[in-house]
């Protein structure tokens, strides 16, 4: 098949969705598909239309809103597509599709709205993969206002108020109303919606009325993560000795970073804590002694850091959509201490591959960390079980499931009567 991926963010940007798309594209090339990717141009980049990896093409394009003042630029990464059609993006997508004539489109973010704006039955069918809560939540996090409470439910006025602290009142109103309008008018043109976990599927169905119509196909990790860790020299920013604690992820409040720092302060004579993060609104301004912080670390170095740590800690407060870091830690044989929320419940098997604790509880987090530090044999056993568990989330197992879904969409389109 000829498959076109639509994704706001793509490598070299750092994040779970970016890693997911890159891994899937490479695996599909290996499986013999013809692949292209359309993504937003990075702030320091320029529009391009070139082969950027072996076997697939990447189109880095500009949008109207991104060009005029970067109205939709994330704090932590590249500009992102708004939750409504962008006229420049739609025009560019139309040209790319007419030129490359893909059999199917695999979408990942809000860029799909620009495609749905002009999609007709003669255009390629589209499958939309949900990596977070962005189909139902303008903030994508399902966290309410700035106090980090759980969302009491989607409602237009409430969502407008909630989005304001993150985006500002004008931009927050535009994002929220645009998302509601796009779902009301364009979502029916999407052929299939797929979520990476049950929590994501449940909220998407509740917020949009797609009850029973959101399939669940788990995200995945590369088959060669352990080899990636071995291929990179031990990063110089790491403490001189192995056995440190490691946090990898966004630095926003919903990620539980402050809970981790409070738990770390309760430990007696702890090893260093290494934080590899992406800055976000609300990131800590100061870091205590014993904490090593590095921002926007490349994924191979993240894997090398995981290989040398005592354990990975995932202290999320929000309903984590999936939990890539937990699986990546398992892939290199390291145990995980994580909160019992969202998709983490599926990727961390409590007492088998790691330890799950209550969210927002620094005391419980500290106790779990200390228990593994005091019992290295148990920590090693959890890590080895994590290695076997992570193997079940291989991209080579997941790709055939995604491909079968697209093949059915393509077959249905070809079988449909003209018009």
PyMOL commands that set and color helices and strands:
alter all, ss='L'
color gray80, all
select helices_A, chain A and resi 16-30+64-67+87-100+112-116+156-167+169-185+187-189+198-208+225-231+253-255+257-266+299-308+324-331+344-347+362-373+376-391+395-415
alter helices_A, ss='H'
color red, helices_A
select strands_A, chain A and resi 2-6+34-40+48-53+56-61+104-107+125-130+143-144+149-150+192-195+214-216+245-250+273-278+291-295+311-314+335-339+354-357
alter strands_A, ss='S'
color yellow, strands_A
deselect
rebuild
show_as cartoon
